[in-house]
Amino acid sequence: MQTSQSFGIHFTTRPDIAKDGKEPIYAYVTVNRQRAYIALKQNVDPKNWDSGKGAAKVTRMKIY
C-alpha cells in the first residue's frame, strides 16, 4: 500500500500581537495537514512585509 505525505513551510506576521508598530514574524510548517506555528523572534514593520510572497520587501539600507 502506498502512502502520500505532504510538507509545506510558509511565513506570516501576526498583526494582532504587534508591539511598537512592528509585527512578529512566524513560520508555519504543515505536515500531512497538521500545522504548527514557530515564532522566529523577529519583528517587521507592516509596510515592509509582502503578504502575497510571505517575505519582507527588499529595501536598501545604509550600514554605518
SEZANU-311022 format. One line per 3 residues: number of its first residue (from 0); for each residue x, y, z of C-alpha. Coordinates in pm, whole numbers. Each point is the difference from the previous one (the first is absolute). Example, Ala and Ser with C-alpha at 12.3 -4.5 7.8 and 13.67 -1.06 7.14 Angstrom:
// residues 2
0	1230:-450:780  137:344:-66
END
This chain:
// residues 64
0	0:0:0  135:341:-99  -27:295:239
3	1:364:-94  168:265:214  2:375:-33
6	229:271:137  -10:378:-21  156:301:167
9	-136:355:-17  74:329:172  -252:246:139
12	-33:285:248  -238:34:292  -151:351:3
15	-216:-82:303  306:-9:229  201:288:-151
18	226:205:227  136:346:-75  -161:-12:-344
21	193:-313:-102  -150:-343:-54  169:-326:106
24	94:-243:-277  -116:-360:25  77:-306:-210
27	-264:-264:-28  90:-351:-97  -264:-232:-138
30	54:-376:-6  -286:-223:-113  -254:280:63
33	122:60:356  125:354:57  250:127:258
36	95:365:51  357:96:88  87:347:130
39	314:128:-173  58:270:264  37:267:-271
42	-228:297:-62  -75:188:-320  -172:326:-82
45	-329:-89:-175  76:233:-291  316:-203:-69
48	-181:-338:-9  -132:-154:-322  -279:-232:112
51	-44:-140:-352  357:-127:-5  21:-68:373
54	326:192:21  141:339:86  20:252:-282
57	351:69:-123  119:344:102  334:171:-13
60	150:72:337  292:215:95  243:-182:223
63	225:219:208
END
